[in-house]
Amino acid sequence: MQSVETESNPLMEGLQVRRTPEPCVLAIFGASGDLTKRKIFPALYALAMRDLLPEQFAIVGVARTEQETADFVSAMKEAVRSYARDEFRAEVWGRLAARTRYLAAEFADEEGEDRVARCLTELDGEYGTRGNRVYYLAVPPAAMPKLIEELGERRTTTGWTRLIVEKPFGRDSVTARELNELLARNFTEDEVFRIDHYLGKDTVQNLLALRFANGIFEPVWNRQFIDHVQVTVAESIGIERRSAFYEESGAIRDVFQNHLLQLVALTAMEPPIDFTAEAVRNEKLKVLKALSTPSPRSVVRGQYGPGFIEGERVPGYREEEGVAPDSTTETFVAARLQVDNWRWADTPFYVRTGKRLPRRETTIAIQFKRVPHTLFEDTSELRPNLLIVHIQPNEGVSLAIGAKVPGEGMRVRTVHMDFLYGGAFRTGLPEAYERLILDAMLGDATLFTRADEIEEQWALVDAIVAAWRRDKPSFPNHAAGTWGPQTSEELIGWHR
Ligand code: BG6
């Protein structure tokens, strides 16, 4: 790992000190977009607050929008005030603001790239950043190829280069492979950091801690003891002015292909030999390869109609601005997946994701088999043991077990043992982007998706989508604020 134990100060016992990255410039392409405002700058601010950024560091935002550095800096200041998890401290912001530049340039244009290159060299001179570059590619898919080529051609000879590539990473196997090949022609795999921000979430990493830092779970983590697994990525929000993107992508490309399959991979993988990028990703890849194509009856797609979320009336998907009135884009997917290997044979992984579901909830629920023989007189209120990893909200882990109801006789019912992050650690959880930006600066790709993983994920999605082309769905098929179409309930009685 990238961290070292502190030894000298006894008060710091048990705390980890993260390595500080080497001097570098972070160049954000697509800097006028929402991501820069909502995620990247708030994350940089949190890192600055904790002194995790290098002393010799500078940021340049690049986008087509014409504006001066001062305008960009003041917009980012507002963004930090609105979206950062920490209180606003002028002194912390001042340090970051002083190192931030903005450049209006076309990504795919020689002249624009010349100016970016000149600006980066200037920053090297000013901040001692030694030609080290982190390029953050938050640009629309169409602009990506040319930009990658330009950056590849203009790599510095003095320092290192790292490339953070935002999703969407292609829209099917073919386009993802093309993008991977283009990256491989210009960069080495260990220079490429493909974002799946779910991997940056502490609670997702905690799944690995739960499995591999405890002796009690791994022996039962298999088909002999586990009845099935349920993975839910539910959102109550709609598409939030992203209709152009969402119409093209739908739930399967937006969340299923990446976040959801990564959660399945982390849940099902074998213990890696160590916590390094190659070892962890090798094991995830094996799971992705073992996922068989589900039969059409094992996949349910849905689209929400008008309904109510927390008592508020919300429009149906087809009524959202920018959505075609007869759109067949799915906003919900549920599937019964099968990991065809020794550990998981015949143990279904039920997964679902959707927009405008009753609440925001990401969970991994492991349902264990029932005891083979019942001893007690009344077990009508006893459910099977259920281990739930709450990724968000109410971050933590809970375990449902049977306990005797006080009083006469032997009535047994289900109770819960809960671990809540907030209570146990008394500290806020970092945002995923903090961890990911820092790891990319450190050159640690453990929490980023490798080329072959992405291609496997797309292969599964391609097969599902190909089956969908055969018939036209009758949408909408569930009301906003409900848990998806009835047919998804027929796949399984979902854990609520
Ligand atoms: C993004 C999707 O990747 O993940 C969004 O494009 C979705 O549609 C978001 O809302 C969910 O992320 P989080 O961290 O809010 O669960």
Residues whose N, C-alpha, C, O or C-beta is under 5 A from the ligand:
A	BS01	BG6	D254
